[in-house]
Amino acid sequence: MKRCHQFSSATNRREMLRQSACGFGQLALAALASQVAAPAARARGEESPTLHFPQRAKRIIFLFMWGGPSHVDLFDPKPELQKHAGQQLKGASVGVQREQLGTLLGSPFKFSQHGESGIWISELFPELSRHADRMCVVNSLHTNGNAHGEALLNLHTGKANLVRPSVGAWVSYGLGSENESLPAFITISPPRGHGGVQNYGSAFLPAAHQGTAIGSAEIPVAQAAISNLVNKQLPPAQQREQLGLIQALNRRHLEQNVVDPQIEGLIANYELAYRMQSAIPSIMDLADESKETHRLYGIGEEPTDNFGRQCLLARKFAEQGVRYIQVSTNYTWDHHQKVQQGSIDESKRVDRPIAGLLDDLARRGLLEDTLVLWGAEFGRTPMVENGDGRNHHPQGFTMWMAGGGVRGGLTYGATDDFGYAPVEKPMHMHDLHATLLYALGVDHQRLTYRYAGRDFRLTDIHGKIATELFDRA
C-alpha cells in the first residue's frame, strides 16, 4: 500500500487533497479493518478475531423492560404465594435474618403450561406463549442494587460504582461489525435516566464502540432519528471532500504520534458516519415492509404500534449484520402501585411485537444465530406495597432467551416457594454477561482491555458461564 506524502507548510488545500488521494482508500480500509478484525484480537497480536468457543449466536437483540416487571405475575408462578396471600412473610422461611419481610400479595393472573415443554407463562402473554418451546426461561437471576440507577448500570455495564463500557460496547470491541456501513452496536429508544448514556457508552474503550442511539425512551420511535445523520447544507460530493481534508489532517497527526486512540476512534467514526448517511435511511423506513409484516408486529394499531416499530427495526438491523441491538420500553414497568393494571397495560404493548419478532426471525432463518434476550434490571417483591403494588426486588427475578443456540423449552433455576430468592442454580448478573459472551463465542475472562495500569473485563473478577442453557455443539 502506498504511503501518503508529507505536506509542507506551503501546500494548499487542493494540492493536499490531490496528494492524499491514496490516503482516502487507506482510511476506508483502516476503518473497515477496525470494524471487522476485532481490536481485542489485534491487541493480542493476532491477525484476525479468534473465537474461544463455538459461536452459537452472531448477534444479540436485548428487549429491555425498563422499570422491572413482576416475575411472580409473568413467568414464575407460586402456589404457596397464592395460598398465604395476606399473611406476613417470615424472613426465616426465605433465609433472611429479619423477622418479618412484609405482607404477601398473591398474583391475580392465571398461569398455564405451554408447548410440549410445559413452560409456565402467565395469561398476560398469550402471543408469546406460542413460542414456549423456543424459550429458555431463567427464574434464578439476582443482582446488586435496590435502586433503578444502580441496577441499570449493573445490567448494562456490570458495575455501578465506576464508569465502565456497556455490554454492547464490549461485543463491538471483541467481534467488530459485519457491515462496514453500520455500527456494531445500536440502541433503539434508550433510557435517558438511571445512568443515561453510560448504559450504552464505551467508557475507556475506543470511541468507535459506543452505541449509536436512535431517539430515546420518551420519544415515539416513529418520530425518532439519529442525531446529525443528514447534512442538508452540503451535497454528498462536497461532504466527501470536506471529510477527506479532515481525515488527512487526522492521519498526519497519527504519523507524528505513535499512539493516539482518540484520533484513531475519530477517524473510524467519521468514516462510518459518512457511510451511514446512505445505509440508515432505507433501514429506518418501514414502508418497504409488507402489510402482513406490519400486522405481525402490531404496527398501525394501539397499543402495540410503538414497540412493534422498535422490534421490526431490530430485525432489520440484525439482518444487516449489527452485532448488538437493544430495544427499550419507556419507564413504565415500575409498579409501586396498581401492579395488576400496570402489568396488563404493559404486557399488551409488548406481547404481540415480541411474538412477531420471534416469528419473523424464525421464518427468515435468523433466529438460529440471533440470541433474543428479554428482561430488566430487577423484578418485583412478592410482598405488597402501597396497597396494590410491589417494590423493587433484585434478590430474585426472571429473564428469558430464545434462539442463538439456547435450549428451547428449558426452565433453568428456581426461586423459593414465594419467589423471594433463588434456591436452584442461582445466576448473578455477572454470570448472565459471561453466558451472553459465551453464546457469541467469546471467553469473558479473555476479552480484556488495559486501562489505568490494569486489565478490565465486562465481568470484572466474577462470572460463571451457564453452559447448560445451550444445545451441545
Secondary structure, 3 states (H helix, E strand, C coil): CCCCCCCCCCCCHHHHHHHCHHHHHHHHHHHHHHHHCCHHHHHCCCCCCCCCCCCCCCEEEEEECCCCCCHHHHCCCCHHHHHCCCCEEEHHHHCCCCCEEEEECCCCCCEEEECCCCEEEECCCCCHHHHHHHEEEEEEEECCCCCHHHHHHHHHHCCCCCCCCCHHHHHHHHHCCCCCCCCCEEEECCCCCCCHHHHHCCCCCCHHHCCEEECCCCCCHHHCCCCCCCCCCCCHHHHHHHHHHHHHHHHHHHHHCCCCHHHHHHHHHHHHHHHHHHHHHHHHCHHHCCHHHHHHHCCCCCCCHHHHHHHHHHHHHHHCCCCEEEEECCCCCCCCCCHHHHHHHHHHHHHHHHHHHHHHHHHCCCHHHEEEEEECCCEEEEEEECCCEEEEECCCEEEEEECCCECCCEEECEECCCCCCEEECCEEHHHHHHHHHHHCCCCCCCCCEEECCEEECCCCCCCCCCHHHECCC
